[in-house]
Amino acid sequence: MTSKSKTRDVQKSLYLNFLKKAQECYNAALHAFEDQGWNALAVNTVHCCISACDAMCVYFLGRRSSSENHNDAIKLLKAIKIKSEDLNANTNRLLNILRIKNMVEYEERLIYRSEAEKILKDCQRFLEYVKRNLPKEQ
């Protein structure tokens, strides 16, 4: 028996709201990088990528994950029928970023500069991928 992931139907046009949230979190991550706020950078990249993923899912599928398990969001993203090679590479970027979510938000360990640089690069590439595959804002 397979378990069904929790999703929420969302009007397709609202993908722009998720894209705006993603961009704002990315901008905050860039600001944190300038201030050497590695932990703030990590938190903002995580939320940027979650919102960017939601934007893709809302636009292409009319729904987004409402599960507490972020792996369900990745499964939903993989259900989108677009260039699979790009999708797989970017799904892996998203997975790498989501893996740090619990650590950066709830654990005592701090993020190192080298980790922050990699996270920011993955986030930037994922966000660029999402923007390339969504219609331009109107």
MOHU-V753039 format. One record per backbone hydrogen bond with DSSP energy under -0.5 kcal/mol. CO is the residue of the C=O (numbers start at 1). NH is the residue of the N-H. Records with the same first field share a line. If there is no record, write none. Layout:
BEGIN
CO: NH  NH
END
This chain:
BEGIN
6: 66  67
8: 64
11: 14
12: 15
13: 16
14: 17  18
15: 19
16: 20
17: 21
18: 22
19: 23
20: 24
21: 25
22: 26
23: 27
24: 28
25: 29
26: 30
27: 31
28: 32
29: 33
30: 34
31: 35
32: 37
33: 36
36: 38
37: 41
38: 42
39: 43
40: 44
41: 45
42: 46
43: 47
44: 48
45: 49
46: 50
47: 51
48: 52
49: 53
50: 54
51: 55
52: 56
53: 57
54: 58
55: 59
56: 60
57: 61  62  63
58: 62
62: 10
64: 8
68: 70
69: 72  73
70: 74
71: 75
72: 76
73: 77
74: 78
75: 79
76: 79
77: 80
80: 82
83: 87
84: 88
85: 89
86: 90
87: 91
88: 92
89: 93
90: 94
91: 95
92: 96
93: 97
94: 98
95: 99
96: 100
97: 100
98: 101
100: 104
101: 105
102: 106  107
103: 107
112: 116
113: 117
114: 118
115: 119
116: 120
117: 121
118: 122
119: 123
120: 124
121: 125
122: 126
123: 127
124: 128
125: 129
126: 130
127: 131
128: 132
129: 133
130: 133  134
131: 134
END
